[in-house]
Amino acid sequence: MFELSAFTIMDNHFHFLIRTVVGGEDISRIMQFIKSQYARKYNKIMNRTGPYWNERFSDKIIEYAEDPLSAFNNVLQYLAENPVRSGYVKDPRDYKYSSYKCYIDENYKSPVKITLHPYFINLGSNFKERAQVIQDFEEAYRKAILLKVV
């Protein structure tokens, strides 16, 4: 058992923001399950056998960061901007294999269950306020990336 708070699926890798729950599996078991299920389905579709994923996953615990709220915002923006950096879309809102819209559009219906992260919930008293904070952070994140490029 775990909560999926955000995701971005690319053609050769994926990013998940996962929250483990008390009494649930640890992150290693969760990732083993996700990767094995994906490989099983992919192999069936492609009529092949064997492992699909070669690399081990990496994980970071944002609650242990010096500034957990900023760490959460950075992770959320990194996931959202991944398809932009890869040239798939110009705006992260246009990428359909991402949960970013769950955090900026109250009416968006995700194809998979997303549990909005508690750090997001604490950004304001309603969804509109929270989404505005995320979009303000998105603008600052993009400006920071541009400064690094220039």
C-alpha positions in Angstrom: 0.0 0.0 0.0 1.3 3.5 -0.9 0.0 6.8 -2.2 1.0 8.1 -5.6 1.3 11.9 -5.3 2.8 12.7 -8.7 4.1 11.0 -11.8 5.7 11.6 -15.2 6.1 8.7 -17.6 8.7 9.1 -20.4 9.5 6.7 -23.2 12.6 5.3 -21.5 12.1 6.1 -17.8 9.5 7.3 -15.3 9.4 9.5 -12.2 7.0 8.9 -9.3 6.4 10.9 -6.2 5.4 8.1 -3.8 4.4 8.3 -0.1 4.7 5.2 1.9 2.0 4.6 4.5 2.2 3.2 8.0 1.9 -0.5 7.8 2.5 -0.6 4.1 5.4 -1.9 2.1 8.8 -0.1 1.9 9.8 1.7 -1.2 12.0 -1.2 -2.5 9.0 -3.5 -2.5 6.7 -0.9 -4.0 9.2 -0.2 -6.9 9.7 -4.0 -7.4 5.9 -4.4 -7.8 5.5 -1.4 -10.2 8.4 -2.4 -12.4 7.4 -6.0 -12.5 3.8 -5.3 -13.4 4.9 -2.9 -16.1 7.4 -5.4 -17.6 4.8 -8.1 -17.5 2.2 -6.0 -19.4 4.9 -4.7 -21.9 6.2 -8.2 -22.5 2.7 -9.5 -23.2 1.9 -6.7 -25.6 5.3 -7.1 -27.4 5.3 -10.9 -27.2 8.6 -11.1 -25.4 10.0 -12.3 -22.1 12.6 -11.1 -19.7 13.3 -8.0 -17.6 12.4 -4.6 -19.0 14.1 -2.3 -16.5 17.8 -2.6 -16.0 18.7 0.2 -13.6 17.8 0.3 -9.9 15.6 3.1 -8.9 16.9 6.1 -6.9 14.9 7.7 -4.1 14.9 10.9 -2.1 12.9 11.5 1.1 11.7 15.1 0.8 10.6 15.2 4.4 14.3 14.9 5.3 15.3 17.8 3.2 16.5 21.0 4.8 13.4 22.8 3.4 10.8 20.0 2.7 8.2 22.4 1.1 10.8 23.7 -1.3 12.0 20.1 -2.0 8.4 19.1 -2.7 7.9 22.0 -5.1 11.2 21.3 -6.8 10.3 17.6 -7.3 6.9 18.5 -8.7 8.3 21.0 -11.1 11.2 18.7 -12.1 8.6 16.0 -13.0 6.4 18.5 -14.8 9.3 19.9 -16.8 10.8 16.6 -17.8 8.8 16.3 -21.1 9.5 20.0 -21.8 13.3 19.5 -21.4 13.1 16.4 -23.7 11.3 18.4 -26.4 8.0 16.5 -26.3 5.9 19.6 -25.4 6.4 23.3 -24.8 4.1 23.4 -21.8 3.9 20.7 -19.1 0.2 21.0 -19.1 0.1 19.5 -22.6 1.9 16.2 -21.7 -0.7 13.5 -21.2 1.6 11.1 -19.2 1.9 13.3 -16.2 -0.1 14.2 -13.2 0.9 17.9 -13.1 -2.6 19.0 -14.0 -3.9 17.4 -10.8 -2.1 20.2 -9.0 -3.3 23.2 -11.1 -6.7 22.2 -12.4 -9.3 21.2 -9.9 -11.5 19.7 -12.5 -8.8 17.5 -14.1 -9.6 13.8 -13.9 -6.4 11.8 -13.8 -6.4 8.3 -15.5 -4.8 6.9 -12.3 -5.5 7.7 -8.7 -3.4 10.6 -7.4 -3.4 11.5 -3.7 -2.6 15.2 -3.5 0.5 15.6 -1.3 0.0 17.1 2.2 2.5 19.9 1.3 0.2 20.9 -1.5 -2.8 20.8 0.8 -1.0 23.1 3.3 -0.3 25.8 0.6 -3.7 27.5 1.0 -7.2 27.2 2.3 -8.7 26.1 -1.0 -7.7 24.5 -4.3 -7.5 27.8 -6.2 -5.0 29.3 -3.7 -2.9 26.2 -3.7 -2.8 26.0 -7.5 -1.7 29.6 -7.7 1.2 28.9 -5.4 2.2 26.0 -7.6 2.0 28.1 -10.7 4.0 30.9 -9.1 6.6 28.3 -8.2 6.5 27.0 -11.8 7.3 30.5 -13.1 10.2 30.9 -10.6 11.5 27.4 -11.5 11.5 28.2 -15.2 13.3 31.5 -14.6 15.9 29.7 -12.6 16.4 27.2 -15.4 16.8 30.0 -17.9 19.4 31.7 -15.8 21.4 28.5 -15.7 21.3 28.2 -19.5 22.3 31.8 -20.2 
